[in-house]
Amino acid sequence: MIHHLVGKFVEKTPTHVVVECGGVGYMVHVSLTTYSKISTLASGRLLIHPVYREDDQLLFGFYDKTERDLFVLLNGVSGVGAKTARMILSGMDPGEVVHVIQCGDDAALKAIKGIGAKTAQRIVVDLQDKFGGEAWTGEPGGSSSIGAEHNTEARDALAALCSLGFDRKRVDAVLGAAMKAGIQGVEPLIKEALKRL
């Protein structure tokens, strides 16, 4: 079982990172929350949660333990797979996810691609008691503006959203509207698009 990886980030996108450790490159799937924290780093440590299937072996990486723990809880809910859990953590930071669950706001969860009404309700029912009424103490996910030209930002955001399964034409239109509204940076563009898609 891989607990964490420490190495160079030889490739970084909003959906995955390649971490080179001892001459071996590991493909690690990340959420937008983690990407925003490592986007300016050349190297670092990612906490890992491996997912093994009959036909695939996937590594999911997280900047901190708080997000990894929440990912594991979400992934443990019936009907929520690893990719859907990552999608949730890309649409909201960990603090927002916990707040939504604490408040029983299944409508906010339904707004995320791949989550139907029953799954959203199941997430709330299964996890609400795990958080109780306590305030979230994890680090909030921060926004970071990527220093690049708008067309590069839009292209990166488009590629990330298409890799998550969204229709290219629809994504392109949504990103165009977001940029006209003055939104800049890969992460803010993706977050805004996830709200509109």
Secondary structure by P-SEA (a helix, b strand, c coil): cccccccccccccccbbbbbcccccccccccaaaaaaaccccbbbbbbbbbbcccbbbbbbbccaaaaaaaaaaaacccccaaaaaaaaaaccaaaaaaaaaacaaaaaaacccccaaaaaaaaaaccccccccccccccbbbbbccccaaaaaaaaaaaaaaacccaaaaaaaaaaaaaaccccaaaaaaaaaacc
